[in-house]
């Protein structure tokens, strides 16, 4: 070990000697370069002084002599004069570094090295009073040239040492480096090397095992986290302190319609510009959790913004996006339903209260008492019908109180409903008919009866005297179709998508005159959903309306005469 240290010191000393020789050479060259630059600047100043007194710049250079090369360049780079070569044979000098710099700043310097000649050419350029560029240059030996001049002396001094040093260096490097280069780092303790490396190999072995265990644990955790986040239905986004995306799961990408893997580094404002969401993110950056609701592609999402604390201060932010469309829609429907129920109940109650107060205060004439009592009875019955329809919708929403499913003959049920409405139809001069195939579905009899009754009730109400209402049962593509068609007033196209909504009326004044709760078609819609049926609506103003229920349940064909 001592010998190796000694040899190392010896080699270091030789290297220091070589370095010193190089530093001396560089120092000499630096002084040489400074003198050359100063010489060019001084002569340039002298020439500029002469040019300021000359009639023209070109005339000044007639018979001019200088140890340096002198060139006069126009502002566009054209060479006007050169002391060494014919100006017309020289290329444009506009893009020469020293010329370009002089045109921009008033003066410029550069140097160009020739590896072939081991020479360096120094250039100094300055603006003349006429706006041209005066360039002076001189070529002298480079650092390499100077070094080559003293190389014989250096070689003489170091030649003997170099030969010996080379042999020693190769021997020492081979003996030291070879065992190290051949180390098996995958199994550090299996290496057969000199004892000095044993502590290092032991540490490498321990660190290797620790790193392997940590990498395995990290890989497992990363896999688990990726599996969780990528399979989440909720959107998950991690933002840095500048609200730029660090990572995003696939659900978040689907919400915003982007490829999650390509959004890293993008601003969250590129995805969502909602003011409430932005405010929630800013609040999370300040260390306080916040939430907001935004709409995207017809769906509503709740954003939960939570801060991620680092070193005691909140910087990063985690965004969790929950799809609350169903809850939001249900809440809006509940509010609308509550408002409609309140309004619909208030109207008959107000009427009943008014007539009752008149009768109580004795303000009604005896001959009007019967009419007032009849109005009170009508409004009470209207309110009872409304409450019954509301209760029916509630049972349908909760799928309660529907009874037992059984085989229901639709044609027979339609005939039964038609018989119930026949007196009203005859009173209005309406032809009410039933036809079709004797087909059955598996469903709730009471609910099916109410659905058909509501459709027939609407058809009779909104069909004028002399019109017709037709109930039919047919089969289409393995579906049973129950149709209720009329020749009534029809439904305008803009109202057709809404007629099955609760309390929706096309013409409130007309509906008031004909009665009804505004819930009949809503019951039909919910009843169809309970039976897995589809609803078709065709209507044209002035020509009539046709509502079809398509049941996709098993049919029972009895081949009966109708």
C-alpha positions as CSV (number, residue, x, y, z in Angstrom):
1,X,0.0,0.0,0.0
2,X,2.9,2.4,0.8
3,X,4.5,1.7,-2.6
4,X,1.2,2.5,-4.3
5,X,0.9,5.8,-2.4
6,X,4.5,6.7,-3.2
7,X,3.9,6.0,-6.9
8,X,0.8,8.1,-6.8
9,X,2.6,11.0,-5.3
10,X,5.4,10.7,-7.9
11,X,2.9,10.7,-10.7
12,X,1.1,13.6,-9.2
13,X,4.4,15.6,-9.0
14,X,5.1,14.9,-12.7
15,X,1.6,16.0,-13.6
16,X,2.1,19.1,-11.6
17,X,5.3,19.8,-13.5
18,X,3.5,19.5,-16.8
19,X,0.7,21.6,-15.6
20,X,3.1,24.3,-14.5
21,X,4.7,24.3,-17.9
22,X,1.3,24.8,-19.5
23,X,0.3,27.6,-17.2
24,X,3.5,29.4,-17.9
25,X,2.9,29.0,-21.6
26,X,-0.7,30.3,-21.2
27,X,0.5,33.2,-19.2
28,X,3.0,34.3,-21.8
29,X,0.4,33.9,-24.5
30,X,-2.1,36.0,-22.5
31,X,0.4,38.9,-22.2
32,X,1.2,38.5,-25.8
33,X,-2.5,38.6,-26.8
34,X,-3.1,41.7,-24.7
35,X,-0.2,43.6,-26.3
36,X,-1.5,42.6,-29.8
37,X,-5.0,43.8,-29.0
38,X,-3.7,47.1,-27.6
39,X,-1.5,47.6,-30.7
40,X,-4.4,47.1,-33.0
41,X,-6.6,49.6,-31.0
42,X,-3.8,52.2,-31.0
43,X,-3.3,52.0,-34.7
44,X,-7.0,52.1,-35.3
45,X,-7.3,55.3,-33.3
46,X,-4.4,56.8,-35.2
47,X,-6.0,56.0,-38.6
48,X,-9.4,57.3,-37.4
49,X,-7.7,60.6,-36.5
50,X,-6.2,60.7,-40.0
51,X,-9.5,59.8,-41.7
52,X,-11.3,62.7,-39.9
53,X,-8.9,65.1,-41.6
54,X,-8.8,63.5,-45.0
55,X,-10.9,64.6,-48.0
56,X,-12.2,61.0,-48.4
57,X,-11.5,57.8,-46.7
58,X,-10.3,56.0,-49.8
59,X,-7.9,58.9,-50.7
60,X,-6.4,58.6,-47.2
61,X,-5.2,55.0,-47.9
62,X,-3.3,56.0,-51.1
63,X,0.3,55.3,-50.4
64,X,-0.6,54.1,-46.9
65,X,1.7,51.5,-45.2
66,X,1.2,49.6,-42.0
67,X,2.7,46.4,-40.4
68,X,-0.9,45.3,-39.9
69,X,-3.5,44.4,-42.5
70,X,-6.0,47.3,-42.9
71,X,-9.4,46.8,-44.5
72,X,-12.2,49.4,-45.1
73,X,-15.7,47.9,-45.2
74,X,-18.9,49.6,-46.3
75,X,-22.0,49.4,-44.1
76,X,-23.5,46.7,-46.4
77,X,-20.3,44.5,-46.1
78,X,-18.7,45.5,-49.4
79,X,-14.9,45.7,-49.1
80,X,-13.8,49.2,-50.2
81,X,-10.0,48.8,-49.5
82,X,-7.6,46.2,-48.3
83,X,-3.9,46.6,-47.8
84,X,-3.0,43.0,-48.6
85,X,-5.4,42.0,-51.4
86,X,-7.4,43.6,-54.2
87,X,-10.7,44.8,-52.7
88,X,-12.9,43.7,-55.7
89,X,-11.7,40.1,-55.2
90,X,-12.8,39.8,-51.6
91,X,-16.1,38.4,-50.3
92,X,-18.8,40.5,-48.5
93,X,-17.7,41.1,-44.9
94,X,-21.1,42.0,-43.4
95,X,-21.3,38.7,-41.5
96,X,-17.8,38.8,-40.2
97,X,-18.2,38.8,-36.3
98,X,-16.0,41.9,-35.7
99,X,-17.6,43.8,-38.6
100,X,-21.2,43.0,-37.6
101,X,-20.5,43.9,-34.0
102,X,-18.9,47.3,-35.0
103,X,-22.0,48.1,-37.1
104,X,-24.2,47.4,-34.0
105,X,-22.1,48.8,-31.2
106,X,-19.4,51.0,-32.8
107,X,-16.5,48.5,-32.3
108,X,-15.8,44.8,-32.3
109,X,-13.2,42.2,-31.7
110,X,-12.6,38.6,-32.7
111,X,-9.9,36.1,-33.3
112,X,-9.7,33.1,-35.6
113,X,-7.4,30.2,-35.1
114,X,-5.8,28.2,-37.9
115,X,-5.0,24.6,-36.9
116,X,-3.0,24.1,-40.1
117,X,-0.6,26.9,-39.5
118,X,-0.9,26.9,-35.6
119,X,-1.6,30.7,-35.9
120,X,-4.1,33.1,-34.5
121,X,-5.4,36.1,-36.4
122,X,-6.5,39.1,-34.2
123,X,-9.2,41.4,-35.6
124,X,-10.3,44.8,-34.4
125,X,-13.0,46.8,-36.1
126,X,-14.3,50.3,-35.5
127,X,-16.9,52.6,-37.1
128,X,-15.4,55.5,-39.2
129,X,-16.9,59.0,-39.5
130,X,-18.5,58.1,-42.9
131,X,-20.4,55.1,-41.4
132,X,-17.9,52.6,-42.8
133,X,-16.0,50.0,-40.8
134,X,-12.2,50.2,-40.4
135,X,-10.8,46.7,-39.6
136,X,-7.2,46.0,-38.6
137,X,-5.8,42.5,-38.3
138,X,-2.5,40.7,-37.5
139,X,-1.5,37.1,-37.5
140,X,0.8,35.7,-34.8
141,X,1.6,32.4,-33.4
142,X,-1.1,30.7,-31.3
143,X,-0.7,29.0,-27.9
144,X,0.2,25.9,-29.7
145,X,2.8,27.7,-31.8
146,X,4.4,29.2,-28.7
147,X,4.3,25.9,-27.0
148,X,6.0,24.3,-30.0
149,X,8.8,26.8,-29.8
150,X,9.6,25.8,-26.3
151,X,8.7,22.1,-26.8
152,X,12.3,21.0,-27.5
153,X,13.4,22.4,-24.1
154,X,10.4,20.8,-22.3
155,X,11.0,17.5,-24.1
156,X,14.6,17.5,-23.1
157,X,13.7,18.0,-19.5
158,X,10.9,15.6,-19.3
159,X,11.8,12.9,-21.7
160,X,13.7,10.8,-19.2
161,X,11.0,11.2,-16.6
162,X,8.2,10.4,-19.0
163,X,9.6,7.0,-20.0
164,X,9.9,5.9,-16.4
165,X,6.6,7.4,-15.4
166,X,4.8,5.7,-18.3
167,X,6.1,2.3,-17.2
168,X,5.3,2.9,-13.6
169,X,1.8,4.4,-14.4
170,X,0.8,1.4,-16.4
171,X,2.0,-1.0,-13.8
172,X,0.3,0.8,-10.9
173,X,-2.9,1.4,-12.8
174,X,-3.2,-2.2,-13.9
175,X,-2.6,-3.5,-10.4
176,X,-5.1,-1.1,-8.8
177,X,-7.8,-0.7,-11.4
178,X,-8.1,-4.3,-12.7
179,X,-9.5,-5.8,-9.4
180,X,-11.9,-2.8,-9.1
181,X,-13.1,-3.0,-12.7
182,X,-13.8,-6.7,-12.4
183,X,-15.9,-6.4,-9.2
184,X,-19.2,-8.2,-9.3
185,X,-21.6,-5.6,-7.9
186,X,-24.6,-7.9,-8.0
187,X,-22.8,-10.1,-5.4
188,X,-20.3,-7.8,-3.6
189,X,-19.2,-10.4,-1.0
190,X,-18.2,-12.9,-3.6
191,X,-15.3,-10.7,-4.9
192,X,-11.8,-11.8,-4.1
193,X,-9.9,-8.5,-3.8
194,X,-7.4,-6.9,-1.5
195,X,-8.5,-6.4,2.1
196,X,-8.8,-2.6,1.8
197,X,-12.0,-3.0,-0.2
198,X,-13.7,-5.3,2.2
199,X,-15.5,-2.6,4.3
200,X,-16.7,-1.0,1.1
201,X,-18.0,-4.3,-0.3
202,X,-19.8,-5.1,3.0
203,X,-21.5,-1.7,2.9
204,X,-22.4,-2.1,-0.8
205,X,-24.0,-5.5,0.0
206,X,-26.1,-4.1,2.8
207,X,-27.2,-1.1,0.7
208,X,-28.0,-3.3,-2.2
209,X,-30.3,-5.5,-0.1
210,X,-32.0,-2.4,1.4
211,X,-32.5,-0.8,-2.0
212,X,-34.0,-4.0,-3.3
213,X,-36.4,-4.2,-0.4
214,X,-37.4,-0.6,-0.8
215,X,-37.8,-0.9,-4.5
216,X,-40.0,-3.9,-4.1
217,X,-42.2,-2.2,-1.4
218,X,-42.4,1.0,-3.6
219,X,-43.4,-1.1,-6.6
220,X,-46.1,-2.9,-4.7
221,X,-47.5,0.4,-3.2
222,X,-47.4,2.0,-6.7
223,X,-49.2,-0.9,-8.2
224,X,-51.8,-0.9,-5.4
225,X,-52.3,2.9,-5.8
226,X,-52.5,2.7,-9.5
227,X,-55.0,-0.1,-9.3
228,X,-57.2,1.9,-6.9
229,X,-57.1,5.2,-8.7
230,X,-57.5,3.8,-12.2
231,X,-60.5,1.7,-11.2
232,X,-62.2,4.6,-9.3
233,X,-65.5,5.8,-10.7
234,X,-64.7,9.2,-9.2
235,X,-62.3,11.5,-11.0
236,X,-59.0,12.2,-9.1
237,X,-56.6,15.0,-10.0
238,X,-53.4,16.1,-8.1
239,X,-52.3,19.7,-8.6
240,X,-49.1,21.4,-7.7
241,X,-48.7,24.8,-6.0
242,X,-49.3,26.6,-9.4
243,X,-52.6,24.6,-10.1
244,X,-50.8,22.5,-12.8
245,X,-51.8,18.9,-13.2
246,X,-49.3,16.4,-11.6
247,X,-51.4,13.3,-12.2
248,X,-54.9,12.4,-13.3
249,X,-56.8,9.1,-13.3
250,X,-58.8,7.7,-16.2
251,X,-62.2,8.7,-14.7
252,X,-61.1,12.3,-14.6
253,X,-59.9,12.1,-18.2
254,X,-63.3,10.7,-19.2
255,X,-65.1,13.6,-17.4
256,X,-63.2,16.2,-19.2
257,X,-62.9,14.3,-22.5
258,X,-59.1,14.2,-22.5
259,X,-56.3,11.6,-22.4
260,X,-55.2,11.6,-18.8
261,X,-51.6,10.6,-19.4
262,X,-51.0,13.7,-21.6
263,X,-52.3,16.3,-19.2
264,X,-49.3,16.4,-16.8
265,X,-48.0,20.0,-16.6
266,X,-51.2,21.5,-17.9
267,X,-53.1,24.2,-16.0
268,X,-56.4,23.0,-14.4
269,X,-58.0,26.1,-16.0
270,X,-57.5,24.4,-19.4
271,X,-60.0,21.7,-18.2
272,X,-62.6,23.7,-16.1
273,X,-63.1,27.4,-15.9
274,X,-66.0,27.4,-13.5
275,X,-65.6,30.3,-11.0
276,X,-66.8,28.2,-8.0
277,X,-64.3,25.4,-8.8
278,X,-61.5,28.0,-9.2
279,X,-62.5,29.5,-5.8
280,X,-62.5,26.0,-4.2
281,X,-59.0,25.3,-5.5
282,X,-57.6,28.6,-4.3
283,X,-59.1,27.9,-0.9
284,X,-57.4,24.5,-0.8
285,X,-54.1,26.2,-1.7
286,X,-54.6,28.4,1.3
287,X,-55.0,25.3,3.5
288,X,-58.8,25.0,3.8
289,X,-60.9,22.2,2.2
290,X,-63.7,23.4,-0.1
291,X,-66.2,22.0,-2.5
292,X,-68.1,23.2,-5.6
293,X,-70.5,21.9,-8.2
294,X,-70.1,22.2,-11.9
295,X,-71.8,20.9,-15.0
296,X,-70.1,19.0,-17.9
297,X,-71.8,17.5,-20.9
298,X,-75.2,17.4,-19.3
299,X,-73.9,15.8,-16.0
300,X,-73.3,17.4,-12.6
301,X,-70.2,16.8,-10.6
302,X,-69.3,17.8,-7.1
303,X,-65.6,18.8,-6.7
304,X,-63.9,18.2,-3.3
305,X,-60.7,20.2,-3.1
306,X,-58.3,19.2,-0.2
307,X,-54.9,20.7,0.6
308,X,-51.7,18.5,0.7
309,X,-49.4,19.8,3.5
310,X,-45.7,19.9,2.8
311,X,-43.3,21.1,5.5
312,X,-46.1,22.6,7.5
313,X,-47.5,24.6,4.5
314,X,-50.3,23.7,2.1
315,X,-49.0,23.6,-1.5
316,X,-50.4,20.7,-3.6
317,X,-54.1,20.1,-3.9
318,X,-56.1,16.9,-4.4
319,X,-59.4,17.2,-6.4
320,X,-62.0,14.4,-6.1
321,X,-64.9,14.7,-8.5
322,X,-68.2,12.8,-7.7
323,X,-71.0,12.3,-10.2
324,X,-74.1,13.7,-8.5
325,X,-76.3,13.9,-11.5
326,X,-78.9,11.5,-10.2
327,X,-78.9,13.1,-6.8
328,X,-79.0,16.6,-8.4
329,X,-81.8,15.6,-10.7
330,X,-83.8,14.0,-7.9
331,X,-83.4,17.1,-5.7
332,X,-84.5,19.4,-8.5
333,X,-87.5,17.0,-9.2
334,X,-88.4,17.0,-5.5
335,X,-88.3,20.7,-5.2
336,X,-90.4,21.1,-8.4
337,X,-92.8,18.4,-7.2
338,X,-93.2,20.0,-3.8
339,X,-93.9,23.4,-5.4
340,X,-96.4,22.0,-7.8
341,X,-98.2,20.0,-5.1
342,X,-98.4,23.1,-3.0
343,X,-99.8,25.1,-5.8
344,X,-102.3,22.4,-6.9
345,X,-103.6,21.9,-3.3
346,X,-103.8,25.6,-2.6
347,X,-106.2,26.2,-5.5
348,X,-109.1,23.9,-4.4
349,X,-108.5,24.7,-0.7
350,X,-108.8,28.5,-1.5
351,X,-112.0,27.8,-3.4
352,X,-113.5,25.6,-0.6
353,X,-112.5,28.2,2.1
354,X,-114.1,31.0,0.1
355,X,-117.4,29.3,-0.4
356,X,-117.4,28.1,3.2
357,X,-116.8,31.6,4.6
358,X,-119.7,33.0,2.5
359,X,-122.0,30.3,3.8
360,X,-120.8,30.7,7.4
361,X,-121.3,34.5,7.4
362,X,-124.8,34.1,5.9
363,X,-124.0,36.0,2.8
364,X,-125.2,33.3,0.5
365,X,-128.8,33.4,-0.7
366,X,-130.9,30.3,0.1
367,X,-131.2,29.5,-3.6
368,X,-127.4,29.6,-4.0
369,X,-126.6,27.3,-1.1
370,X,-127.0,24.2,-3.2
371,X,-124.7,25.5,-5.9
372,X,-122.1,26.6,-3.3
373,X,-122.2,23.2,-1.7
374,X,-121.8,21.6,-5.1
375,X,-118.7,23.7,-5.8
376,X,-117.3,22.8,-2.4
377,X,-117.9,19.1,-3.2
378,X,-116.3,19.4,-6.7
379,X,-113.2,21.1,-5.3
380,X,-113.0,18.5,-2.4
381,X,-113.2,15.7,-5.0
382,X,-110.6,17.3,-7.1
383,X,-108.3,17.5,-4.1
384,X,-109.0,13.9,-3.2
385,X,-108.1,12.8,-6.7
386,X,-104.9,14.9,-6.6
387,X,-103.9,13.3,-3.3
388,X,-104.7,9.8,-4.6
389,X,-102.6,10.5,-7.7
390,X,-99.7,11.7,-5.5
391,X,-99.9,8.6,-3.3
392,X,-100.0,6.5,-6.5
393,X,-96.8,8.1,-7.8
394,X,-95.2,7.7,-4.4
395,X,-96.0,4.0,-4.4
396,X,-94.6,3.7,-8.0
397,X,-91.4,5.5,-7.0
398,X,-91.0,3.1,-4.0
399,X,-92.4,0.0,-5.8
400,X,-94.8,-0.5,-2.9
401,X,-98.4,-1.4,-2.7
402,X,-98.6,-2.8,-6.2
403,X,-99.9,-6.2,-5.3
404,X,-98.9,-9.4,-7.0
405,X,-97.9,-9.9,-10.6
406,X,-100.2,-12.0,-12.6
407,X,-101.2,-12.7,-16.2
408,X,-103.3,-9.8,-17.5
409,X,-105.4,-10.0,-20.7
410,X,-104.9,-6.5,-22.1
411,X,-107.8,-6.7,-24.6
412,X,-110.3,-7.7,-21.9
413,X,-108.9,-4.9,-19.6
414,X,-109.2,-2.4,-22.4
415,X,-112.8,-3.4,-23.0
416,X,-113.5,-3.0,-19.3
417,X,-112.0,0.5,-19.3
418,X,-113.9,1.4,-22.4
419,X,-117.2,0.4,-20.8
420,X,-116.5,2.7,-17.9
421,X,-115.9,5.7,-20.2
422,X,-118.6,4.8,-22.6
423,X,-121.3,7.1,-21.0
424,X,-118.9,10.1,-21.1
425,X,-118.0,9.4,-24.7
426,X,-121.7,9.1,-25.8
427,X,-122.5,12.3,-23.9
428,X,-119.9,14.1,-26.1
429,X,-120.9,12.3,-29.2
430,X,-117.5,10.5,-29.4
431,X,-117.2,7.0,-30.9
432,X,-115.2,4.8,-28.4
433,X,-114.0,1.5,-29.9
434,X,-111.8,-1.4,-28.9
435,X,-110.1,-3.9,-31.2
436,X,-107.0,-6.0,-31.7
437,X,-105.5,-9.3,-30.6
438,X,-106.3,-11.2,-27.4
439,X,-102.8,-10.9,-25.9
440,X,-101.6,-11.0,-22.3
441,X,-98.7,-9.6,-20.3
442,X,-97.3,-10.5,-16.9
443,X,-97.8,-7.4,-14.7
444,X,-99.8,-5.6,-11.9
445,X,-103.5,-5.6,-12.8
446,X,-104.6,-2.5,-10.8
447,X,-101.7,-0.5,-12.2
448,X,-102.3,-1.6,-15.8
449,X,-106.0,-0.7,-15.4
450,X,-105.1,2.8,-14.1
451,X,-102.6,3.3,-16.9
452,X,-105.1,2.5,-19.6
453,X,-107.8,4.5,-17.8
454,X,-105.6,7.6,-17.7
455,X,-104.8,7.3,-21.4
456,X,-108.5,6.9,-22.3
457,X,-109.5,9.7,-19.9
458,X,-107.2,12.1,-21.7
459,X,-108.3,11.0,-25.1
460,X,-112.0,11.6,-24.3
461,X,-111.3,14.9,-22.6
462,X,-109.4,16.4,-25.5
463,X,-111.5,15.1,-28.3
464,X,-114.2,17.3,-29.6
465,X,-117.8,16.3,-30.2
466,X,-118.2,14.0,-33.2
467,X,-114.6,12.7,-32.8
468,X,-113.4,9.1,-32.2
469,X,-111.2,7.3,-29.7
470,X,-109.8,3.9,-30.6
471,X,-108.2,1.4,-28.2
472,X,-106.2,-1.5,-29.8
473,X,-104.0,-4.4,-28.8
474,X,-101.5,-5.7,-31.4
475,X,-98.2,-7.4,-31.7
476,X,-95.0,-5.9,-33.1
477,X,-91.5,-7.5,-33.2
478,X,-92.2,-9.8,-30.2
479,X,-93.7,-6.9,-28.3
480,X,-97.3,-6.3,-27.2
481,X,-98.5,-2.9,-28.3
482,X,-101.5,-1.2,-26.5
483,X,-102.5,1.9,-28.4
484,X,-105.0,4.7,-27.5
485,X,-105.6,7.0,-30.4
486,X,-108.0,9.9,-30.8
487,X,-109.0,12.5,-33.3
488,X,-108.7,15.4,-30.7
489,X,-107.0,18.7,-30.6
490,X,-103.5,17.3,-30.7
491,X,-100.3,18.4,-28.9
492,X,-97.9,21.0,-30.3
493,X,-94.5,19.5,-31.1
494,X,-92.6,21.7,-28.6
495,X,-94.8,20.3,-25.8
496,X,-94.6,16.6,-26.7
497,X,-91.3,15.9,-24.8
498,X,-92.8,17.2,-21.6
499,X,-96.3,15.9,-21.4
500,X,-95.3,12.9,-19.2
501,X,-93.8,15.3,-16.6
502,X,-95.6,15.8,-13.3
503,X,-98.1,18.6,-13.4
504,X,-97.2,19.6,-16.9
505,X,-100.2,21.0,-18.9
506,X,-100.1,22.2,-22.5
507,X,-102.9,24.6,-22.0
508,X,-103.6,25.4,-18.4
509,X,-106.9,27.2,-19.0
510,X,-108.2,24.3,-21.1
511,X,-107.0,21.8,-18.6
512,X,-108.8,23.7,-15.8
513,X,-112.0,23.5,-17.8
514,X,-111.7,19.8,-18.4
515,X,-110.5,18.9,-14.9
516,X,-107.7,16.5,-14.0
517,X,-104.7,16.6,-11.7
518,X,-101.9,16.9,-14.2
519,X,-100.5,13.6,-13.0
520,X,-102.3,11.1,-15.2
521,X,-99.6,10.8,-17.9
522,X,-96.9,10.8,-15.2
523,X,-98.5,7.7,-13.7
524,X,-98.6,6.1,-17.1
525,X,-94.8,6.9,-17.5
526,X,-93.9,5.4,-14.1
527,X,-96.2,2.4,-14.6
528,X,-94.5,1.7,-17.9
529,X,-91.1,1.8,-16.2
530,X,-92.3,-0.6,-13.5
531,X,-93.4,-3.0,-16.3
532,X,-90.3,-2.5,-18.4
533,X,-92.4,-1.0,-21.2
534,X,-91.7,1.7,-23.7
535,X,-93.9,4.7,-24.6
536,X,-94.4,6.1,-28.0
537,X,-96.2,9.4,-28.7
538,X,-97.4,10.6,-32.0
539,X,-99.5,13.8,-32.2
540,X,-100.4,16.5,-34.7
541,X,-102.3,19.7,-33.8
542,X,-105.9,19.5,-35.1
543,X,-105.6,15.9,-36.1
544,X,-105.2,13.9,-32.9
545,X,-102.9,12.0,-30.7
546,X,-101.8,8.4,-30.4
547,X,-100.0,6.9,-27.3
548,X,-98.6,3.4,-27.5
549,X,-97.3,1.2,-24.7
550,X,-94.8,-1.5,-25.9
551,X,-94.6,-4.4,-23.4
552,X,-91.6,-6.7,-24.0
553,X,-92.7,-9.4,-21.6
554,X,-93.8,-12.9,-22.5
555,X,-97.1,-12.9,-24.4
556,X,-100.0,-15.3,-24.1
557,X,-102.0,-15.7,-27.3
558,X,-105.5,-17.2,-26.8
559,X,-106.6,-17.0,-30.4
560,X,-110.0,-15.6,-29.3
561,X,-112.5,-13.8,-31.5
562,X,-112.8,-10.1,-30.9
